[in-house]
Amino acid sequence: MDNQTACAFMSASETATDFKKSFICANDDLHQALLDSPLAIFVYVFGVLLVMFIVQRAAKPLPQKKDKED
C-alpha cells in the first residue's frame, strides 16, 4: 500500500464534485504546512494556555463587598 494523499485519492475519484476535490486538496496543503512549521506548535501551546487562564479566572469566586454602615 503506497502513501497516497487524500487529494490524490479524491482527484482520481469520478463521483467527487470539483468543490469537494478543491476543498480536500486545500485541507491537505494546510495540514502539510502545519506539519512542516514549528509555528503551529507555538500557536497550539498559546491556545491551551489561554484557555487554562480563562477557565482559572472564571472559577474564582467574586470578591464580596462589605457595606459600610454609617
Biopython code that builds the backbone (N, CA, C, O; Angstrom):
import numpy as np
from Bio.PDB.StructureBuilder import StructureBuilder

atoms = [
    (1, "MET", "N", (0.856, -1.185, 0.000)),
    (1, "MET", "CA", (0.000, 0.000, 0.000)),
    (1, "MET", "C", (0.893, 1.237, 0.000)),
    (1, "MET", "O", (1.727, 1.406, 0.890)),
    (2, "ASP", "N", (0.718, 2.096, -0.996)),
    (2, "ASP", "CA", (1.566, 3.279, -1.032)),
    (2, "ASP", "C", (0.867, 4.447, -0.329)),
    (2, "ASP", "O", (-0.353, 4.455, -0.168)),
    (3, "ASN", "N", (1.665, 5.424, 0.081)),
    (3, "ASN", "CA", (1.144, 6.581, 0.801)),
    (3, "ASN", "C", (0.544, 7.572, -0.183)),
    (3, "ASN", "O", (1.240, 8.452, -0.690)),
    (4, "GLN", "N", (-0.726, 7.430, -0.447)),
    (4, "GLN", "CA", (-1.425, 8.330, -1.348)),
    (4, "GLN", "C", (-2.208, 9.333, -0.511)),
    (4, "GLN", "O", (-2.913, 8.949, 0.422)),
    (5, "THR", "N", (-2.086, 10.617, -0.840)),
    (5, "THR", "CA", (-2.789, 11.639, -0.073)),
    (5, "THR", "C", (-4.273, 11.613, -0.404)),
    (5, "THR", "O", (-4.701, 11.045, -1.410)),
    (6, "ALA", "N", (-5.038, 12.240, 0.467)),
    (6, "ALA", "CA", (-6.479, 12.322, 0.233)),
    (6, "ALA", "C", (-6.764, 13.119, -1.034)),
    (6, "ALA", "O", (-7.727, 12.836, -1.746)),
    (7, "CYS", "N", (-5.932, 14.107, -1.313)),
    (7, "CYS", "CA", (-6.108, 14.917, -2.521)),
    (7, "CYS", "C", (-5.941, 14.055, -3.770)),
    (7, "CYS", "O", (-6.752, 14.143, -4.693)),
    (8, "ALA", "N", (-4.914, 13.234, -3.809)),
    (8, "ALA", "CA", (-4.692, 12.369, -4.961)),
    (8, "ALA", "C", (-5.812, 11.343, -5.088)),
    (8, "ALA", "O", (-6.237, 11.018, -6.196)),
    (9, "PHE", "N", (-6.284, 10.840, -3.970)),
    (9, "PHE", "CA", (-7.366, 9.861, -3.984)),
    (9, "PHE", "C", (-8.664, 10.483, -4.492)),
    (9, "PHE", "O", (-9.375, 9.884, -5.299)),
    (10, "MET", "N", (-8.968, 11.699, -4.007)),
    (10, "MET", "CA", (-10.198, 12.370, -4.435)),
    (10, "MET", "C", (-10.111, 12.827, -5.890)),
    (10, "MET", "O", (-11.117, 12.819, -6.599)),
    (11, "SER", "N", (-8.931, 13.221, -6.338)),
    (11, "SER", "CA", (-8.767, 13.648, -7.724)),
    (11, "SER", "C", (-9.008, 12.491, -8.684)),
    (11, "SER", "O", (-9.486, 12.703, -9.799)),
    (12, "ALA", "N", (-8.684, 11.280, -8.270)),
    (12, "ALA", "CA", (-8.891, 10.100, -9.109)),
    (12, "ALA", "C", (-10.350, 9.643, -9.090)),
    (12, "ALA", "O", (-10.778, 8.874, -9.951)),
    (13, "SER", "N", (-11.099, 10.117, -8.115)),
    (13, "SER", "CA", (-12.496, 9.708, -7.991)),
    (13, "SER", "C", (-13.349, 10.379, -9.062)),
    (13, "SER", "O", (-13.191, 11.567, -9.345)),
    (14, "GLU", "N", (-14.236, 9.620, -9.638)),
    (14, "GLU", "CA", (-15.130, 10.175, -10.663)),
    (14, "GLU", "C", (-16.417, 10.715, -10.052)),
    (14, "GLU", "O", (-17.108, 11.515, -10.684)),
    (15, "THR", "N", (-16.747, 10.297, -8.849)),
    (15, "THR", "CA", (-18.012, 10.712, -8.239)),
    (15, "THR", "C", (-17.902, 11.977, -7.411)),
    (15, "THR", "O", (-18.922, 12.575, -7.068)),
    (16, "ALA", "N", (-16.680, 12.404, -7.079)),
    (16, "ALA", "CA", (-16.497, 13.594, -6.243)),
    (16, "ALA", "C", (-16.685, 14.859, -7.083)),
    (16, "ALA", "O", (-16.271, 14.918, -8.241)),
    (17, "THR", "N", (-17.311, 15.860, -6.482)),
    (17, "THR", "CA", (-17.519, 17.128, -7.178)),
    (17, "THR", "C", (-16.224, 17.935, -7.180)),
    (17, "THR", "O", (-15.300, 17.649, -6.418)),
    (18, "ASP", "N", (-16.167, 18.947, -8.044)),
    (18, "ASP", "CA", (-14.983, 19.806, -8.113)),
    (18, "ASP", "C", (-14.774, 20.561, -6.806)),
    (18, "ASP", "O", (-13.641, 20.742, -6.359)),
    (19, "PHE", "N", (-15.879, 21.002, -6.194)),
    (19, "PHE", "CA", (-15.768, 21.711, -4.920)),
    (19, "PHE", "C", (-15.157, 20.813, -3.849)),
    (19, "PHE", "O", (-14.278, 21.239, -3.099)),
    (20, "LYS", "N", (-15.624, 19.576, -3.784)),
    (20, "LYS", "CA", (-15.107, 18.636, -2.786)),
    (20, "LYS", "C", (-13.631, 18.349, -3.024)),
    (20, "LYS", "O", (-12.847, 18.270, -2.078)),
    (21, "LYS", "N", (-13.254, 18.191, -4.297)),
    (21, "LYS", "CA", (-11.850, 17.943, -4.622)),
    (21, "LYS", "C", (-10.974, 19.120, -4.213)),
    (21, "LYS", "O", (-9.914, 18.926, -3.619)),
    (22, "SER", "N", (-11.410, 20.339, -4.527)),
    (22, "SER", "CA", (-10.596, 21.506, -4.181)),
    (22, "SER", "C", (-10.522, 21.696, -2.670)),
    (22, "SER", "O", (-9.486, 22.113, -2.150)),
    (23, "PHE", "N", (-11.609, 21.395, -1.960)),
    (23, "PHE", "CA", (-11.616, 21.525, -0.500)),
    (23, "PHE", "C", (-10.665, 20.525, 0.144)),
    (23, "PHE", "O", (-9.908, 20.879, 1.047)),
    (24, "ILE", "N", (-10.702, 19.275, -0.318)),
    (24, "ILE", "CA", (-9.824, 18.237, 0.223)),
    (24, "ILE", "C", (-8.364, 18.560, -0.067)),
    (24, "ILE", "O", (-7.501, 18.360, 0.788)),
    (25, "CYS", "N", (-8.079, 19.063, -1.277)),
    (25, "CYS", "CA", (-6.698, 19.417, -1.625)),
    (25, "CYS", "C", (-6.202, 20.598, -0.787)),
    (25, "CYS", "O", (-5.047, 20.613, -0.360)),
    (26, "ALA", "N", (-7.066, 21.584, -0.552)),
    (26, "ALA", "CA", (-6.685, 22.721, 0.292)),
    (26, "ALA", "C", (-6.430, 22.258, 1.724)),
    (26, "ALA", "O", (-5.508, 22.743, 2.379)),
    (27, "ASN", "N", (-7.241, 21.326, 2.209)),
    (27, "ASN", "CA", (-7.056, 20.778, 3.547)),
    (27, "ASN", "C", (-5.731, 20.023, 3.648)),
    (27, "ASN", "O", (-5.027, 20.145, 4.650)),
    (28, "ASP", "N", (-5.390, 19.251, 2.629)),
    (28, "ASP", "CA", (-4.111, 18.532, 2.620)),
    (28, "ASP", "C", (-2.936, 19.506, 2.623)),
    (28, "ASP", "O", (-1.949, 19.293, 3.326)),
    (29, "ASP", "N", (-3.046, 20.579, 1.830)),
    (29, "ASP", "CA", (-1.974, 21.578, 1.795)),
    (29, "ASP", "C", (-1.804, 22.264, 3.148)),
    (29, "ASP", "O", (-0.682, 22.480, 3.604)),
    (30, "LEU", "N", (-2.912, 22.600, 3.778)),
    (30, "LEU", "CA", (-2.855, 23.229, 5.097)),
    (30, "LEU", "C", (-2.264, 22.275, 6.129)),
    (30, "LEU", "O", (-1.449, 22.685, 6.955)),
    (31, "HIS", "N", (-2.661, 21.023, 6.089)),
    (31, "HIS", "CA", (-2.145, 20.028, 7.031)),
    (31, "HIS", "C", (-0.638, 19.858, 6.870)),
    (31, "HIS", "O", (0.093, 19.786, 7.858)),
    (32, "GLN", "N", (-0.180, 19.794, 5.633)),
    (32, "GLN", "CA", (1.257, 19.646, 5.389)),
    (32, "GLN", "C", (2.021, 20.882, 5.841)),
    (32, "GLN", "O", (3.115, 20.766, 6.394)),
    (33, "ALA", "N", (1.460, 22.057, 5.615)),
    (33, "ALA", "CA", (2.114, 23.294, 6.044)),
    (33, "ALA", "C", (2.224, 23.356, 7.568)),
    (33, "ALA", "O", (3.233, 23.819, 8.100)),
    (34, "LEU", "N", (1.194, 22.893, 8.264)),
    (34, "LEU", "CA", (1.235, 22.893, 9.728)),
    (34, "LEU", "C", (2.234, 21.882, 10.261)),
    (34, "LEU", "O", (2.862, 22.110, 11.295)),
    (35, "LEU", "N", (2.381, 20.767, 9.560)),
    (35, "LEU", "CA", (3.356, 19.769, 9.999)),
    (35, "LEU", "C", (4.784, 20.244, 9.778)),
    (35, "LEU", "O", (5.676, 19.908, 10.557)),
    (36, "ASP", "N", (5.008, 21.015, 8.732)),
    (36, "ASP", "CA", (6.353, 21.469, 8.399)),
    (36, "ASP", "C", (6.794, 22.681, 9.212)),
    (36, "ASP", "O", (7.988, 22.977, 9.274)),
    (37, "SER", "N", (5.863, 23.379, 9.829)),
    (37, "SER", "CA", (6.189, 24.625, 10.519)),
    (37, "SER", "C", (6.143, 24.446, 12.038)),
    (37, "SER", "O", (5.164, 23.913, 12.560)),
    (38, "PRO", "N", (7.179, 24.881, 12.754)),
    (38, "PRO", "CA", (7.126, 24.810, 14.221)),
    (38, "PRO", "C", (6.194, 25.865, 14.812)),
    (38, "PRO", "O", (5.858, 25.806, 15.995)),
    (39, "LEU", "N", (5.780, 26.822, 13.999)),
    (39, "LEU", "CA", (4.873, 27.858, 14.479)),
    (39, "LEU", "C", (3.547, 27.252, 14.953)),
    (39, "LEU", "O", (2.929, 27.767, 15.886)),
    (40, "ALA", "N", (3.116, 26.179, 14.326)),
    (40, "ALA", "CA", (1.860, 25.540, 14.707)),
    (40, "ALA", "C", (1.910, 25.046, 16.150)),
    (40, "ALA", "O", (0.905, 25.113, 16.859)),
    (41, "ILE", "N", (3.045, 24.559, 16.586)),
    (41, "ILE", "CA", (3.195, 24.085, 17.969)),
    (41, "ILE", "C", (3.063, 25.251, 18.941)),
    (41, "ILE", "O", (2.414, 25.131, 19.980)),
    (42, "PHE", "N", (3.680, 26.376, 18.602)),
    (42, "PHE", "CA", (3.597, 27.550, 19.473)),
    (42, "PHE", "C", (2.168, 28.086, 19.547)),
    (42, "PHE", "O", (1.713, 28.484, 20.620)),
    (43, "VAL", "N", (1.469, 28.101, 18.437)),
    (43, "VAL", "CA", (0.080, 28.564, 18.429)),
    (43, "VAL", "C", (-0.788, 27.629, 19.257)),
    (43, "VAL", "O", (-1.658, 28.087, 19.996)),
    (44, "TYR", "N", (-0.562, 26.325, 19.143)),
    (44, "TYR", "CA", (-1.323, 25.351, 19.925)),
    (44, "TYR", "C", (-1.077, 25.538, 21.422)),
    (44, "TYR", "O", (-2.022, 25.551, 22.212)),
    (45, "VAL", "N", (0.183, 25.680, 21.809)),
    (45, "VAL", "CA", (0.520, 25.866, 23.225)),
    (45, "VAL", "C", (-0.075, 27.166, 23.742)),
    (45, "VAL", "O", (-0.612, 27.205, 24.849)),
    (46, "PHE", "N", (0.014, 28.231, 22.953)),
    (46, "PHE", "CA", (-0.574, 29.508, 23.359)),
    (46, "PHE", "C", (-2.078, 29.374, 23.548)),
    (46, "PHE", "O", (-2.624, 29.914, 24.510)),
    (47, "GLY", "N", (-2.756, 28.670, 22.655)),
    (47, "GLY", "CA", (-4.196, 28.467, 22.770)),
    (47, "GLY", "C", (-4.566, 27.692, 24.019)),
    (47, "GLY", "O", (-5.535, 28.030, 24.699)),
    (48, "VAL", "N", (-3.799, 26.652, 24.325)),
    (48, "VAL", "CA", (-4.071, 25.857, 25.528)),
    (48, "VAL", "C", (-3.868, 26.704, 26.783)),
    (48, "VAL", "O", (-4.684, 26.654, 27.703)),
    (49, "LEU", "N", (-2.793, 27.477, 26.826)),
    (49, "LEU", "CA", (-2.546, 28.327, 27.984)),
    (49, "LEU", "C", (-3.615, 29.407, 28.132)),
    (49, "LEU", "O", (-4.010, 29.738, 29.249)),
    (50, "LEU", "N", (-4.081, 29.953, 27.023)),
    (50, "LEU", "CA", (-5.136, 30.960, 27.065)),
    (50, "LEU", "C", (-6.426, 30.372, 27.626)),
    (50, "LEU", "O", (-7.081, 30.997, 28.460)),
    (51, "VAL", "N", (-6.791, 29.188, 27.178)),
    (51, "VAL", "CA", (-7.997, 28.544, 27.689)),
    (51, "VAL", "C", (-7.837, 28.224, 29.171)),
    (51, "VAL", "O", (-8.781, 28.402, 29.942)),
    (52, "MET", "N", (-6.673, 27.761, 29.579)),
    (52, "MET", "CA", (-6.433, 27.469, 31.005)),
    (52, "MET", "C", (-6.581, 28.738, 31.841)),
    (52, "MET", "O", (-7.179, 28.704, 32.917)),
    (53, "PHE", "N", (-6.046, 29.847, 31.360)),
    (53, "PHE", "CA", (-6.137, 31.115, 32.080)),
    (53, "PHE", "C", (-7.596, 31.563, 32.195)),
    (53, "PHE", "O", (-8.029, 32.003, 33.260)),
    (54, "ILE", "N", (-8.345, 31.453, 31.110)),
    (54, "ILE", "CA", (-9.746, 31.883, 31.138)),
    (54, "ILE", "C", (-10.556, 31.020, 32.092)),
    (54, "ILE", "O", (-11.390, 31.542, 32.832)),
    (55, "VAL", "N", (-10.330, 29.720, 32.092)),
    (55, "VAL", "CA", (-11.055, 28.827, 32.997)),
    (55, "VAL", "C", (-10.683, 29.125, 34.442)),
    (55, "VAL", "O", (-11.548, 29.118, 35.319)),
    (56, "GLN", "N", (-9.408, 29.387, 34.698)),
    (56, "GLN", "CA", (-8.976, 29.692, 36.060)),
    (56, "GLN", "C", (-9.622, 30.984, 36.546)),
    (56, "GLN", "O", (-10.076, 31.059, 37.688)),
    (57, "ARG", "N", (-9.665, 31.994, 35.692)),
    (57, "ARG", "CA", (-10.275, 33.269, 36.079)),
    (57, "ARG", "C", (-11.774, 33.115, 36.296)),
    (57, "ARG", "O", (-12.339, 33.753, 37.185)),
    (58, "ALA", "N", (-12.417, 32.285, 35.504)),
    (58, "ALA", "CA", (-13.864, 32.098, 35.629)),
    (58, "ALA", "C", (-14.219, 31.290, 36.874)),
    (58, "ALA", "O", (-15.324, 31.422, 37.399)),
    (59, "ALA", "N", (-13.302, 30.459, 37.350)),
    (59, "ALA", "CA", (-13.586, 29.608, 38.501)),
    (59, "ALA", "C", (-13.413, 30.338, 39.829)),
    (59, "ALA", "O", (-13.904, 29.868, 40.856)),
    (60, "LYS", "N", (-12.726, 31.471, 39.827)),
    (60, "LYS", "CA", (-12.523, 32.208, 41.081)),
    (60, "LYS", "C", (-13.831, 32.867, 41.502)),
    (60, "LYS", "O", (-14.542, 33.426, 40.668)),
    (61, "PRO", "N", (-14.150, 32.803, 42.797)),
    (61, "PRO", "CA", (-15.366, 33.483, 43.261)),
    (61, "PRO", "C", (-15.165, 35.011, 43.243)),
    (61, "PRO", "O", (-14.057, 35.513, 43.427)),
    (62, "LEU", "N", (-16.239, 35.702, 43.024)),
    (62, "LEU", "CA", (-16.169, 37.163, 43.014)),
    (62, "LEU", "C", (-15.965, 37.675, 44.435)),
    (62, "LEU", "O", (-16.544, 37.131, 45.375)),
    (63, "PRO", "N", (-15.154, 38.706, 44.602)),
    (63, "PRO", "CA", (-14.957, 39.244, 45.958)),
    (63, "PRO", "C", (-16.247, 39.900, 46.466)),
    (63, "PRO", "O", (-16.944, 40.598, 45.730)),
    (64, "GLN", "N", (-16.537, 39.653, 47.741)),
    (64, "GLN", "CA", (-17.738, 40.217, 48.350)),
    (64, "GLN", "C", (-17.428, 41.612, 48.883)),
    (64, "GLN", "O", (-16.456, 41.810, 49.613)),
    (65, "LYS", "N", (-18.254, 42.559, 48.514)),
    (65, "LYS", "CA", (-18.090, 43.914, 49.028)),
    (65, "LYS", "C", (-18.868, 44.035, 50.333)),
    (65, "LYS", "O", (-20.033, 43.651, 50.427)),
    (66, "LYS", "N", (-18.192, 44.577, 51.325)),
    (66, "LYS", "CA", (-18.861, 44.781, 52.606)),
    (66, "LYS", "C", (-19.485, 46.171, 52.617)),
    (66, "LYS", "O", (-18.823, 47.161, 52.305)),
    (67, "ASP", "N", (-20.738, 46.235, 52.972)),
    (67, "ASP", "CA", (-21.424, 47.523, 53.053)),
    (67, "ASP", "C", (-21.032, 48.211, 54.343)),
    (67, "ASP", "O", (-21.085, 47.619, 55.421)),
    (68, "LYS", "N", (-20.638, 49.469, 54.221)),
    (68, "LYS", "CA", (-20.276, 50.238, 55.415)),
    (68, "LYS", "C", (-21.557, 50.813, 56.002)),
    (68, "LYS", "O", (-22.345, 51.448, 55.301)),
    (69, "GLU", "N", (-21.758, 50.582, 57.305)),
    (69, "GLU", "CA", (-22.920, 51.125, 57.968)),
    (69, "GLU", "C", (-22.524, 52.435, 58.643)),
    (69, "GLU", "O", (-21.575, 52.475, 59.426)),
    (70, "ASP", "N", (-23.254, 53.504, 58.335)),
    (70, "ASP", "CA", (-22.956, 54.826, 58.924)),
    (70, "ASP", "C", (-23.757, 55.062, 60.150)),
    (70, "ASP", "O", (-23.635, 56.117, 60.773)),
]
sb = StructureBuilder()
sb.init_structure("model")
sb.init_model(0)
sb.init_chain("A")
sb.init_seg("    ")
for serial, (resi, resn, name, xyz) in enumerate(atoms, 1):
    if name == "N":
        sb.init_residue(resn, " ", resi, " ")
    sb.init_atom(name, np.array(xyz, "f"), 0.0, 1.0, " ", f" {name:<3s}", serial, name[0])
structure = sb.get_structure()
